[in-house]
């Protein structure tokens, strides 16, 4: 059993120091629950909509690691794994990315870094104007099992979670920032869509999905929250409310994954069947 | 054998109004908070938009933190002031009445050629002056009350009633404001009367615009989403109605933008130098 906590927080735009202090306060509040992995939404240190302000506020992964190490020393006893979304400046190339990193604080430090592949650039979104794309999805080993990170729109393409599951992921972490839109039902349409996606991805591959979704208004755009944890059968184990800060705590029992997959062997079938489809997949992709 | 028929899909204008009310309440709290305001100021015309805005403000901030202003002119319909009082009373907000007649007539006295239409614009801009002056006096943020239909039609006075820095209703069509108003308990007399800018005696919005809000809103939603005219006609709308909607939208884009600046550099504001409105960095 691995205890997870999702910090559904509302950052103050551009106030990196204050937002990290808020993260530290949230960790102190969680101490009594003893989470082993904490997941923080996309772009948390700065807020999501920055436009060209990315250049002023992006952090290198080392700068973030140093800040998180300090915070961890002050706020936490023992090791803590932390998944956090942030705008990253690559020290060598100077390029900017929408990144989420998995840190083992008080242990190995940076374990994995995922740079968002699918940068939404439509409607209210304009990421590719200011950011470079990441070029890969891969699973990685944590001290608890195997995991993958996908950021927001990455997860809306089922092929990314399929890749992660084929690569051995048992848990998919999804930091996101999703402005509310579509109010014809009691919960915004995008929140319903996230819930359906998480349930169907989890059930298709027999994985846990941990969604950490930003809240707070950013100049009229209301980040919707509704963070959740979905089980390998596709059940929602916990869901945070919409539009308000919340701490979500859930235990992930990785030992349940093999029996659940045995009952519903979609991933095993995919491993057998994918080579049959390989030629068509290549044909279609090469024809794009 | 049982036959089951599907329901055709389509654009939905009907909203879940309790959810919208909750969202807009949070919007007001959040947008005032980061600007450093605890209080709001609403100019209440007696119409449904400003009454709905007042209701939201009272919910978000508490009625004691909301200033309602009625800003009548001698030519305004007496019903407008009665309804402004009714709205303020309904939501427990104190109403301050300031007669703008001397301001407007002072200007009218030096420009005897002032037409009723131009005078209507002067009234709207006089109200803006009072709103912003009292914003400073009360340290209360002015709230805009314009709905999406009138914003799309340019049916407002530029730098007048569109001037307040935040607006909870600006992405709701007029028909949606009616639904929200009912949810929030705006009195029926205000919700059911014909909408009017009340800038010229006897004026109504729907006569000015040449079509009804209920029909206009459906046309607008489909037009904005890129449906072709033939599709909208097939829904039961006449070509002249569709044309009128498109005409109003297309001749008023400028009213929904900041003034045009000649771009001469690669740091031109809003062209090359792009920052969101709430962007701020911490300085050492």
Interface residues (C-beta under 8 A of the other chain):
Chain A: X12 X13 X14 X15 X16 X17 X18 X47 X49 X50 X51 X52 X53 X56 X57 X180 X183 X184 X185 X186 X187 X188 X216 X217 X218 X219 X220 X222 X243 X244
Chain B: X12 X14 X15 X16 X18 X19 X20 X22 X23 X26 X27 X30 X31 X34 X166 X273 X274 X275 X276 X277 X278 X279 X280 X281 X282
